[in-house]
């Protein structure tokens, strides 16, 4: 793509609708590439429980939309301010220069907008992250560094003697080479250790200190943590404690509660019977499934329904089926089981949702 004539047309308001569409599509692709890079490095970009296939494309458009804001004269103000000095210079820029400039612009805008989107989508999570960063900045115990698009926290040298005591708050990633051979602490392990130490009255700074001390006392793992991981665990533990506190005050054996449990149990049974009929008519009678496989599918889906309506944490579709096929592998699941089983799970979700709506 020849960027110079395209950008000149857009900044000079001489573009055709096709040229504008072409430039927007290019900008979106650059933004999507950057979002994929962030996701590969542990960032959660897509909205939670989003079932669509174009989530990153939608997020990318939201991020770059501000670049295409116009003034009363129809000018793209930000694009013109950014590109005009170089495209109107005596020495025309090369395509490579313009490509590099465009990438920098898109990445910078995407970073800015992601911060705004995150605050709107999850104000509580944004508040926790902000408090963690303040705690790092105001404490002599911690330092931070950025690597692969994420921010990390590490205990300062007075606790970990392998670092120079004159280190600045923002450490270079190359200082951490000695840790690269160690694995990061699994989230579940960190969660369980922190849950034992959690005190509701603790400040974010105190919780951060407890979490970092856990890592220091487990030398088989890396001695630093990602800020977003810390925030996620603080939030989950805080929520779990609040939920337990509230539910402990509820009388679970009231007549109203007993009636609700019976109604939900009846609804579950209706959906289970529906899925049994669907398996029989659509797969078993047409010899698409054996009797044994049909029973295994049915039992796995029955578990899913019961755990979902009992407010328990649900497993992945693969894990539900693996309960009844112990030697099932991911590869075998993808090749032989997924198409039918995941269709049945989607049908179960839809049927259960409709029945619960009727119940409510």
Secondary structure, 3 states (H helix, E strand, C coil): CCHHHHHHHHHCCCCCHHHHHHHHHHHHHHHHHHHHHHHHCCCCCCCCCCCCCCHHHHHHHHHHHHHHCECCCCCEHHHHHHHHHHHCCCCCCCHHHHHHHHHHHHHHHHHHHHHHHHHHHCHHHHHHHHHHHHHHHHCCCEEEEEECCEEEEEECCCCCCCCCCCCCCECCHHHHHHHCCCECCCHHHHHHHHHHHCCCCCCHHHHHHHHHHHHHCCCCECCEEEHHHHHHHHHHHHHHHHHHHHHHCCCCCCHHHHHHHHHHHHHHHHHHHHHHHHHHHHHHCCCCCCHHHHHHHHHHHHHHHHHHHCCCCCCCHHHHHHCCCCCCCHHHHHHHHHHHHHHHHHHHHHHHHHHHHHHC
